[in-house]
């Protein structure tokens, strides 16, 4: 027996020949007895634009002036920006307030034709999946249908979303009973009823822990919000007011955009409007093929690694090879590690693709209209069942871990591809920081409300360095160029915690290079005055750098979580305000609070109940550096030291610069000597590549390392550690032969160790008693 997408069951035996009448009866029976509609593989695996419809063909055949089409695009852009600003100004979710949202217009088939100039490209670049699902499954479904004034909501990443914390409102534009376009708005809502507050649970171990999983369904009917479904959604999350408020905000924004579109259609006519949407999509497709042809033929590789499941330390690989031949580009993700069936880090392929689209439209070719066809002609090869192409039943609460690495792989690889091209459409840039370094929070506020969400500090991701300029400090997230980091003082009116340290740059926290990557800031938070509150962190990269440099530049550092428990810091500050002198480095090294418990760990912290005044401390990361650090202008190094951006040790050991540390005057002669000595050391350490490989490359990973992914580039087999009743075992197999990977519960592992220790101690005690006897 085989099961297809909608779980219809077909016999494996050859079918008997049926008459046309009998075939009609069979199909009618199957349609009426469908057990379950899951994501459609044909829809979900495709990122190519749809074929031109007969109606679009007829509209274009009438002829559309190019200037008129451009005028239509500008009018659409204005409408989308107005809708965006409405969401940002009126939204209740922190994500709405800091610009973590987008609006877009789509062709009748669901292809993105234009996005708002602000916002998250990936949010809209992925919505062709749910739109095509709605058209295929609900348009002719008698119990659903698509009519004027209808609106569809969805958030399930498996049906086409970046991650489940984002919610979309999708509405059709209908003329003469025909769908001619779609308009949508998406907001990062945060709270979605997951096993942990805030919408991005690192603790989820099944797909059911991920919270709301809304396949596309109709929640607005004939212009009216359905109260029964709204009530269901409100009872499914911790913050029912947020769910209602932002549903209304998205509906209002989409309706305003549609009003502007109605006026435009009345001016130019339906046919001209439809033709302009389609022409935009096709023009970008043609231009992308032309630009690919300008790139040098060849293959570039870029491997990323994640160093934890957000519960335990592992090393899991995201492999990426980009091959260019003529006007054809292939992105190959084979070699990526297998999905881990009871950890939250898995991602559906569509989410990874959406972040690739983000890289293409924001960093490769930012001058192009923001539409789906920017990636339509690029082939993507991936093995299903990997953590970047996970299956239906895998938990995906932290899908951004794989998706953001997909972004970095494309950003770095394209920098290498475009380096030699005479005409560049964007600067070569080292990796942007790619982690979610912020606090998620939840509990009961000082106002008695149950809430869960996150701080906007994640948007302060530092930028990568360019060939001629340092990266910008904590400037914006890789997914949104114009997002905000918000003001903590505004949040403190709504939530019961303070950022005792907020947005203070951390010394030496940069990607070193001829041009340095942007610096990140630290954050220290503590709650007070609430009966129940807690924090989470959902970041990897505490042991293995998540961002690399470019052409000799350094990557970012590694970032732990630090906590001070069993103390009320507020009481200390009230007794003696002079003790209010905090930094993660100072607190963890000097340990100023007597009797407190000081801990550090990786930054995968599941929901941790916080008592008044307990400190939680993290740091933003850093952008990658560009070029050799010993080629950096020495005066720039001295200036960084004077400003406190780098330490004397880094100035001397990394940049090989000598200066008077009291007056910050460069010692040019000593600097030249240091740099010449460094070059001599490098030459002495250097060896031919073949010798390096022979000494450095091993046949398999270290025995004690929980490693997942291909080991080497010339293999179709993956290496993984599997856990059975007999303990841990390393296997090397192809993805289709790989067993289900499930990591033991940490508590059970700890209990087993303690029980074993007890048995050992009891045995020693018994031996001791026997000896005395």
N, C-alpha and C positions, 0 to 999 in steps of 0.2 A: 504494500500500500504506500502511496505517497500523499503528502499534504502540500497543497499549493497555498498561495498567499492568504486566500480567504478561508482556508481550512476546509475546502471542499475535498471530498475523498474520491479518488478515482481508482478503479481496478487496474492492477498491474497486467492482467491478461489482455491479449489483443481484443480490440472491440469488434463486435459483429457489425456488419453493414446495416445501417438504419435508414429507413425512409425519411424523407424530408419532414413528414408529419411527426414521426417518432423522435427525430432529432430535436424538433421544436418542443415536444413534450418534455424530453430529458432536460433541455436547457432551462425551460420554465420551472421544472421541479428543482433543479440545482439553485436557481436564483431565489426561489422561495424558501429554500431550506438551508441557506448558508448559516453555518454555525457561528462563525467568528471572523470579523474583518481585522486583519493586522496590517502593518505597513506593507505597501505594494513594492516588491523588489524592483520591478521594472521602473517605477517612479523614483525610488530611493537611490538606485545605483547610477542614475543618469544626471549629469549636470549640463548637458548640451541644450541649446535652444530648440524649441519645437519647430517643425516644418511650417512654412508659411501656409496659412489656411486659404481656401478659395476666396473667402471674403476679403482677407488682407490683400491677396493678389489682385482682386478686382479694384480695391481702393487705391493701391499703388499704381495700377495700370491707368487710372484716370489722370495721373501726373500730379506731382506735388513739388512746388518750388522749394529749393533747398533753403532759401532765406526764410520762407514761411515755416518750414519744419523747425529751423533753429529758433524762430520766434515762439513757436508752440512749446518747444523744450524749455525756454526761459520762463514762460508763463507757468508751466507745470512745476518747475523748480521753485518758483515763488510760492505756489500753493503748498508744496510739500514743506518748505521752510516755515510757512505760517503754521501748519499743523504741528510741526516739530516744536515750535516755540510755545504753542498752546499746551502741549504735553509737559514741557519743561517748566512752564510757569504754574500750571495747575496740578501737576501730578503729586500724589501723596507719598509715593515710594522715594527713598533716598536716591535710587537710581534715576528716577525721573528728574529730580531736582539738580543732579549733577550732569545731566545730558547723556546718560547711558540709555539711549533710545534711538529710534529712527522712524521715518515715514517713507513710503515708496509707492510708485504706480507700476502696474504690471500689464502685459498684453492679455488678451482673452485666454491664451494658453498658459499664462502664469510666468512668462519670462519677465524679469525685472527690466523695465525700460528706463526708469530714472529714479534716483534716490534723493532725499534731502541733502543739502550741501553739508549739514552737520550730522553728527550722530555715528552710530556703529554700522558700518557697511555690512558686516557679516549678518546682522539681524535680518536685513532685507534680502541679502544675496542668497538666502537659503529658503525663502518662503515659496519658491516655485514648487517645492515638494508638496506642501499642504494644499496649495491652490489646485494643482493637478489631481490630487486625491479627491478634493471636493467636487471637481468637475466630473471625474470618472465615477465616483461612487454615490454622490448625493444629488447630482443634477436631475437624473431621471428616476430617483428613488421616490415613490409616491408619499412616503412618510416624512420626507425631508424637503427636497426641491431647492431651487435657487430662484428667488423672486426679488423684485425691487424692495429696498429697505431691509434686506436680510443682512445679518452679520455673523461671521464664524470666528470662534475663539479656538486657540490651541496653544499648547506649550511643550508637548512631548517631543524630546529630541529625536526619538526613533521615527517620528513622522516628518521631521525636518525642522530643527531648531538648534541654536547654538548649545543651549542647555536648558533644563526644565524650569529654571527660575525666571526665564523670559516668557512673557505672555503677549500674544499677537491678536489683533482685531482685524479681520479681513472682510471687506465688503465689495460686492460686484457693482460695476457700472453697466446698466442695461438700457438699450435703446431698441424699440420695436421688437420687444421680446427676445432680444439677442444680447448675450454678454459680449461687450466690446473691450472691457478692461476691468482691472481690480485695483483697489486702493487698500493699503494696510498700514497699521502703526504697531510697533513693538516696543515694550518697555521692560527693562530689568526690574521686576517687581520685588525680588528678594524672597520674602516669606511665601512658601508654597506647601506647607503641611508636611515637610519631610521629617525623617526621624530626628533631625536636629534643626533648630531654628535658623532662619536666614536663607534657605533655599539652595545652598550648596553643601550638602552633608558629606563630610569626609568619612563619617561613620557608617554609611549605608553598606550593607552586605548582601542585599537582594534588590531587585528592581522595585520591589514594593516599599523599600525604605526611602526611595527618591521623592516621595510626596506626590502631589497632583501630577497625573500623566494624562493630559487632555488630548486625545486624538481630535482632529478638526470636527467641531460640531456647532450647530446653529444655536446661538444664544440671543440673537436679536432677530425678531420676526416681524416683518412689515414695519420696521422702525421702532418697535417696542422691545425693551429689555425683558426677557423672560424671567419672572420673579422666582419660578420654581427652580430653575437651573442656578440662578444667582444664589438662592438660599443654600442649595447643595454645595456650591463652591465656598460660600462663607463658612459653612460648618466643616470644611475640609482643611482650613488653614488657621493659624494662630491669630491672625490679624484681620478679622472680618471687615472692619472699616476700610482698611487698605484695599481689599479685594473689590468692594463696591465703588470706592472713590475712583480708582484708576480704570475700572471698566468704563465708567461714565466719561472719564477724561479721554480714553482712546476712542470711544464712540463719537464724542464731540469733535475730536480732532479730525477723524476720518470723514465725518459729515461736512466739516468746513472745507476740507480739501475737495470733496465731491461737489460742493456748491461752486467752488472756483472752476472746477473742470466743466461743470454744466454750462457756466457762462462762456467758457472757451469754446466748447462744442457748438453752442448757439452761434458764435461768431464765425467759426471756420467750417463747420459742417462735420458730420460724423465720419464721412469717408476720409477727409483730410486728417482728422485727429487720429483715426486708426492707422492710416498710412504713416504718420509721423512717428507713432510709437514703434511700429515695425521697422521702419527705416533706421531708427536709432540703434535698435538691436542688431540689425544686419550690418550697419556701417562699422560698429565696434568690432564685430566678428572679422570683417575683412581687414580692418586696421591691425588687429592683433596678429593675424597671420602674416601681414607684411612686416611687422616689428620682429616677430620670431625669426623670419628669414634674414634679418639683419644681424642676428646673433651668430657667433662662431659655432660651427658644428662641433659636437663633442659631448662628453658626459662629465658632470660634476657631482660629487657626493657630499652628503652632510649628515652625520649621525648625531642624534640627540639622546640623552639618557636622563631618566628620572630616578632619583635615589631613594624613593620610599613609596609605599602604598598609602601614605599618610597615617599608617598605623605602625608599620615596622620598616626597617631599612632593607631595601633591595636595590638592584640595578636593572632597569628595564629599558630597552632600546626602542627608539623610533628611527628607522632607517629611511633615507631618502636619496634617490639618484634622479637627476634631471638630465635627459638626453635631448639634444637639439640636432635635427637633420633637415636642412632646407627650411620650409615653413611649418615644420611639424615638431611639436614638443611632447615628450612623455615624462610624466612624474611617476616614479616607481617606488612604492612603499614596502616592497617585499623585504623580509628580514626583520620587520618590526616584531616585537615580542608578543606572545599570546595574551589574550584577555585573561584577567584574573577574576574568577567567577564570583568571588565574595568580597571584592574590594571596589571602591567607588571610582577608581581612576579611569575606567573604560570610557571610550567615546564611540558613537556611531560615525561612520565614514563621512556622512553629510556634514557633521559638525566640524571635522577636520578640514573638509573642503571649503566650508564657509570662511575659516580663518586663512586659508590659502587665497581665497578671493579678496580678503582684507589686505593681505600682503600685496597682491597684484594691483589693486585699485588705489591703495594708499601709498605704496612704496615703489612698485615697478613702474606703473604708468598712471600717475595721479591726474594727468591731464585728460584722460578719457572720460566720457560720460559713464557714470556708475551704473552699469547694467550687467546682467548675467553673462552675456556673450563674451565678456573679457576672459572667461575661462572655458568657453564652450568648445573651442577647437583643441584644447589641451587634453591629451589622454592621461588618465590616472589608473595605475595598476596597483591593486591592493589585495591581500589575502583576507578573506572574511574569517573572523574568529581571532583577530589580533586586538590589542588594546586601543588601536587607532581605527579599527573597523569591527567593532564589537557586535555581538548578536543581540537578538531581541530580549533575552532573559538576563543579560548582564546588568548589574547596577551601574549607573552613569552619573551619580551625584556630583562627581568631580571630573566631568568630561573635558573641562578646560585644560587639564594637565596634558592630554594628548593634543588637543586642538591648538593650544598656544605653541607647542613644539612644531606642529605643522607650519605655523606662521614663520617661526624662526628658521626652519629648514629652507623655506622658499626665499626668505629675505637674504640669508647668507649666500645661498647658491646663486641667486640672481646677481649679487654683487660680483661674484667671480665671472659669471657669464658676460656681464655688460662691461667689465673692466676695460676690455680692449676695443670696444665699439666706438667709432668716431662720434656718433650722435647718441647722446644719452637723454632720456626723458625724465630722469630723476638722478639724484646723486647716489654714488656708491656709499653705503652706510653699514657700519658694523651692527651687530645684533642689538635691537631694542631689548630692554629687560622684559621678561616674559612670564613673571609669576604674580600670584594674587597675594601680595604682601599687605595684608590688612587684618582687622579684627571683625569677625562675625559675632553677633551678640543676640541674646534673647532672654525673655523672662517677663517679669511684671515691672512696669515703669512706676515712677513716683506719682503718676496720675491714676494708677490702678488698671492700666491697660496691659493686655497680653500682646507682646510683639516679638518679632524676630527679623533681623536684617543685617546690614553690614555697613562699615565705615567707607567713606569715599576715598580714603587714602590709597586704595588699590590703584586709583587713577593717576597716582604720581610716579608712574614708571619712568625711569631715566632713559634718555635717548642714546643711541649709539653714535660713535665718532664718525666723521667723514674724512676724506683724504686731505682736507684743507681746514678742518674746523673741529673743535671739541664738541662732544655731545652735550645736549642740554640737561641740566639738573632736574630730576623729578618733574618732567614737563607734562606728560600725558600718557595714557595707556596706548599700547600698540593697536588696540581695537578702536580707538576714537581720538582723532587729533584735537578736537576742541572740547573734551570733557573737563569737568571741574573736580577739584579735590575737596571742595566744600569747606565750610567754617565749622569747627567743632563747637564753637559757642552757640551756633544755631541748633545743633543736635542736642546740646545739653538742656535745652528747654523741653525736649521730648523724651530723652533717655537718662537713666540714673547713673551715668558715669562721666568722668572727666578724662581728657587727654592731658595728663600732667606734663608730658613732653609731646609736642606736636610739630612735625615738619621742620626739625632741626637737622641739618646735614651732618653726616657722620664722617669724621676724618678718615682718609685713605679709602673711602668707599666709592671707588671708581674703577673703570677698566683702564689700566695703564696702557700707554702707547705714545707714538709720536703725537697723536691727538687723542686725548683721553675721553673715555665714555662719561656720560652724565653721572652725577652723584645722587645717592638716595638718602632719605631722611629716616630718623628713628621715631618711634611712637611708644609712649608708656601710658597705660590706662589703668584706672582703678574705679570700681563702682562704690556707691554709698547710698544708703537710705532706701533700700528695696528689700522686700521679703524674700525674693528669689531672682537671681540674675546669674548669667554665665557668659563666658567668652569661648570662641573657637579661633583657630588659625588653620588655613587650608593651603599651605605652601610646601613645595619641595625645594631642594637645593641647599639643605643644611650641611651636606657632606660632599656633594659633587656639584660643581658649578653648573647652573642652568643656562648660562649665556657665555658665548665664546667671543674672542676678539677677531679682528680681520687683518690679514697680511702682517703678522708679527705682533699685533696688539694682544693684550691680556683680556681675559673674560672677567666676569664679575666675581665677587667673593662668594663665600658660603654663609648662610644666615640661620642661626639657631633661634629658638624661642627661649626666653629667660623669664622666670617667674620668682616672685618672693611671696611665699605663703605663710600664714600664721602670724601676720602683722597687720595693724591698721595704720598705714602711713599717714592718713589724715590726722590721727591723734598726735603723731610725732610732730607734724608741721604746725599744729595748733599750739602745742606746748612750746615749740621753738621754731619760729619761721625760718631761722637761718639754716635749718637742716633741709630746707626745700632746695636742694641742689642735686638734680638727678640726671643721669645718663645711664644707659645700659652698661657701659664700660665701668663707670664709677661705682654703680651699685653692686655689680657682680664681683668686682675686684676688692673694693673696700668693705663691703657688707656692713652698712651703717646701722641696720636694725637688729639689735641684739635679740637672740632667741628665735629669729625667723628662719624659715627653711628656704634655701636658695637652690634652684634647679635650672638646668638647661637641657634642651632636648631638640629633636628635629621639629619642624614647624607643622606637623600634622597633629594638631590638638583637637580631639573630639570635645564636645560640649562640656565645659568644666565650670562647676558652680563656684562663683566668686564671692567671698565674704568681703565686707566693707574694708576698703583700704588695701587689699592685696594687689600687688603690682604684676602686670603682664607687659612684657617688653619685646618689641620686634623692630626690625629695620627694613626699609625699602632696599631693593637691590641696586645694581649699577648697570649702565650701558657698556657695551663692549668697546675696547680701545682699537685704534687703527694705527698700524705701523709700529716699528721698533721703538721702544721707550728711550733708547739711548740716542735716538735721532731727534728727540723733542728739543725745542728751543730752550737752552738753559735758563734764560731769563724768565720764561714761562714757568719753569719748575720753581724757581726762587719765589716768583709771585704767588704761586699756589701755596708754598710753605708759609709765606708771610700772612696769607689770608687764613691759614689754618686748615686748608683743604687736604694737605698731605703732611705727614710727619717727617722729621729729619732722616729717620731710618729709610723711608721709602725714597726720599730725594736722593740719598746716597746709594742705596743698594739696588734700586730698580732703575732710576733714571741716571745714575752715575753722575750726579751733580754735587759739587762742593761749594759751600757758601758760608759766610759769617752768620751764625745763627742768632747773634745779638742784633746786628744791623741789617741783615738780609742783603748782603752784597756778594755778588757772584765771584768765585775764585776760578777764573777762566782757565788758568794753567793747570790747576789740580783737576778740574773737570775734564780737560782733555786727557790728562794722564789716566784718570779713572776709566774713561771710555775706551781708551786704547788698550788698557789692561783687560777690560771686559771682552773686547774683540779677540785678544790673544787667548783668553780662557776658552772662548767659543771654538776657536780654530783647533785648540788642543783637544777639546772634547769631541770634535766633529769626526764622523766616520762615513764611509760610503753607505748609501741607503740600504743596499742588500745586506751589509753587515749589521746595520741597525735593526733591520727586520729580524734577522737571525737571532740576535740577542734579546730583542724586546718582545717579539710576538710569541705567545705560547699556544699550545695546541688546544687548550680549553681554559675557561676562567678559573681563578683560584678556587680551591675546593670548598672553602668556607663562605663563598659569596653566593647569595641568592640572585642568580643572573637569569635574565629572560630576553631572548632575541637571538639573531644569528651571531655566530662567533666567526668573524671573517666575512669578506665580501663575496667570495666565490662559492656560495653554497645556498641551496634552497631549504636547508634544514635549520630548525631553531633549537636552541639550547634552553632548558628550563629545569627548575627544581620542583619536583612534585612531592606531595606528602601523602603517605599511605599509613596503614596500621603498623607498618614496619619502620616508619620514620621517613626522613627526607631522602630523596633519590634524584640524582641528576639524569635527565634523558635528553637525547638529541634526535629529533624527528621532524618530518615535514608537518606543516600546520594541520593537514587533514588527518594525520596520525597522532597528533598531540592529545594526551588525555586532558580532561578538565582540570584546570589549575585552581585549587582552593587552598588558601593559607590558613593554618590553624588559628583558632581564637587565642589572642595573646594571654587572656586570663587563664585559659585552660593550660597553656604552655607553662605559665608561671606556677600554677597550682601543681602541675606534674613535677616541676623542678623542686618545689618545696616538699612535696610528698616524698620524692626520692631522697632529699636531704634528711628528712625525718627518719626514713628507713635506715639510712647510713648511721645516723646518730644513735638510733635505738640498737642497731647491731653492735656498735662500739660500746654502748652502755652494757649490753648483755655480755659481751666478751669481757668487759672490765669486771663485772660481778662474778663471772665464772672464774676469772683469774684469782680474785680475792678469796673466793670460796675454796 
